């Protein structure tokens, strides 16, 4: 479970799924299909909304 962002914060709803290290190890090296295209579209959308690249 993720630690609270604010001290004393409690979850409104209990989530059924949690991302475990085992899951991360299984998916971390997967290739993302069309990632380059998606990245350029996301950057263009962010630029249009006034967001910085950071």
C-alpha positions, 0 to 999 in steps of 0.5 A: 500500500502506498504511504499517505501523502499527508500525515493522518490521511486515510483512504476513502475506498480500499483498493483491491489491487496493489502493485507489488515488486513481483508485478513491476519485475514482470512488466518493467522491460516490456516494449510499449507499442507506438510509445514514440507516437503517444509521447509526441501527442502527449507533449503536443497536448501538454503544450497546448494546455500550457504545461511544461515538459517537466 
